[in-house]
Amino acid sequence: MLRFNPAPLAAAALLALTACNASTDKTSASAAALPDVQLPELSLSTLQDVTRELSQDRYEGRAPGTPGEEKTVSYLIKKFTEAGLKPGNNGSWTQDVPLVEITAKNVSPLNFTGGKTPMSLKYGIDFVAASYRVQPQISVKDSDVVFVGYGINAPEKGWNDYAGVDVKGKTVVILVNDPDWQTKEAKGEFNGRAMTYYGRWTYKYEEAARQGAAAALIVHDTEPAAYGWNVVESSWTGTQYLADSKNGGADQTAANGWIQLDRAKQLFAGAGQDFDALREAAKKKGFKAVPLTGVKASLSFDNQIAKKMSRNVIGVLPGTKRPDEYVLYTAHWDHLGRCAPVDGDDICNGAVDNATGVAGLVTLAQAYQKAGAPDRSVVFLAVTAEESGLLGSKYYAENPVFPLAQTVGGVNMDALNPAGPAKDIVVVGRGKSELDAYLEKIAATAKRTVVDEPTPEKGFYYRSDHFSFAKLGVPMFNFGSGEDLVAGGKDAGKKASEDYEEHRYHAPGDEYEAIANWDGMLADLQLYYAAGRMLAMTDAWPNWVKGDEFRAARDKSRAEQ
């Protein structure tokens, strides 16, 4: 699930790019060898019109499987057609994505007994919870409680927070992020302040399930989580979406959730434990899980379940010379639907996140049509259910219409920059793939400076749709404006970032009317155009650098061609 990157204000989860001295085999590309691409004039009216339309209240926040989806898909097909694209799925504009819609109802308090003082936590205020099991009732009763530190099992690092403890049927309490997230540099056991996948909440629930836990509760702490409790509440208290599976999630924990930091400290104190001391101990290799002796957790709720067929929308501009080689542009069309109300407004319109990104797809499609088709085919992919865990992009990546072995790379756009033009371009995880040469050339053309991500501890690398493709070997651009604004510099950029995160991100305030500046979006879209166009006009096949976690998947797929 995307968590908007408040520092670079453009898309979150920026996929890593490489240093310019990446491998120079025949499939690589240096900046000097790349084709020149002119930055195009883009249609501001198209960008605004599509954003305005998709963020209207009548779309009800564009939740998958709702009337808002039907309106969204129909509108995108219309705009893709008008932009001159062809249906991208064997004559169809859409790809079916099977989902399960699941909504927790009648949620009981989260009760802890057996400590010095019984605790009863209030749903939404003190804790949130949902289930990945597709069953009508969920019950966790008198479950032993165990603190498992950061909840990491990483054999390659000799690190196992579950070593020596059996958590089957128990409730595990877990810290968010990695053990070394407070390290100033991106160095260390878990890459220091640059979050690894082990730090993501998604991983922690996955590992708890593998360990057989009945429930997994992450302690919310704003700094390492990278967002406040308001984001957790709005994202977890409404309808959730899961990928449809054959076993109905029977191998998952019964309940996954979050608890407020202060309530966690009270829970530990009631069990005779010092939360802060244990949190400090959990940073070190060899940490042993600590049972909260005598404490039992109980929670129950009903699940309202519906099987839904959501859809990805796919348009393609066939290439002129190598039409069976593909460049991707991706953006997610979904948002949260109805969410926790603010001043009586319960529609999370998702104007910036991510009506702007989808509007960018249409705007870029128009620009490509005007410039003429490039050598390679260009695919415009609007995916569903990003907010529910990248489900639409994951489904496409695992069931691609255009083979991933024939997919050169691409550009992911997630929440364009509403703060105004920036002098810099922020990149997360710099040094991972051979796409860096492309970015360096683009930045020089635009007279912008490429800088490293200022907040790598927030783990944006894993929080948007590019990750679905990266895991299977496809290098993807996802860069965006930094905080050094043309008007006002870094102070203005930081202020705008914090204002968006506090008042509009994943909240009803993310509305079209709140967007005051479109120039930064157009400037970034020019760069996205150039990045994709260069990929589509070269015969190079950019790869991950040697030793990177995604290199093997790319090598395997290319070797099969």
Secondary structure, 3 states (H helix, E strand, C coil): CCCCCCCCCCCCCCCCCCCCCCCCCCCCCCHHHCCCCCCCCCCHHHHHHHHHHHCCHHHCCCCCCCHHHHHHHHHHHHHHHHCCCEECECCECEEEEEEEEEEEECCCCEEEECCCCCEEECECCCEEEECCCCCCEEEEEEEEEEECCCCCEEHHHCEECCCCCCCCCCEEEEECCCCCCCCCCCCCCCCCCCCCHHHCHHHHHHHHHHCCCCEEEEEECHHHHCCCHHHHHHHHCCCEEEECCCCCCCCCCCEEEEEEHHHHHHHHHHCCCCHHHHHHHCCCCCCCCEEEEEEEEEEEEEEEEEEEEEEEEEEEECCCCEEEEEEEEEEECCCCEEEEEECCEEEECCHHHHHHHHHHHHHHHHHHHHHCCCCEEEEEEEECCCCCCCHHHHHHHHCCCCCHHHEEEEEECCCCCCCCCECEEEECCCCCECCHHHHHHHHHHHCCEEEECCCHHHCHHHCCCHHHHHCCCCCEECCEECCCECCCHHHHHHHHHHHHHHHCCCCCCCCHHHCCCCHHHHHHHHHHHHHHHHHHHCCCCCCECCCCCCHHHHHHHHHCC
